[in-house]
Amino acid sequence: ALAAAAAAIVAAGLAARTGLAGIPGDAAGGILYAALMYVLLAFAVPRAACAAVAGAAVVLCGGIELFQLSPWPAQWAAQWPPVRLVFGTTFNPWDFPAYAAGGAAAGLPDRLLRPRHT
């Protein structure tokens, strides 16, 4: 299920990147980026609480956003363009609320659908 979710999120993210411009496209990208990070972390640590995974996804995305304040992501993207999809190239403080929304948007259905252990 997580692999299917990751594939769907990547497809939606690529569609949003090409189909949405301006603020809606940037917001959708941030939300989907955090949702993908959630899915990857949930796969890596399957027994972690949904809230912990969502928090970790938001913090990780925020760290990557802050990393964009350095010249390295842009330099790496100039050398190999797919790096831009992972690290971005320019800092945007408005991405932080999108990351929070993406973490919550991924965590809620996981919390509701995850089997409960007794």
Secondary structure, DSSP 8 states (H G I E B T S, - for coil): -HHHHHHHHHHHHHHHHHH--HHHHHHHHHHHHHHHHHHHHHHHSTTS-HHHHHHHHHHHHHHHHHHTTSSHHHHHHHHSTTHHHHH-SS--TTHHHHHHHHHHHHHHHHHHHS----
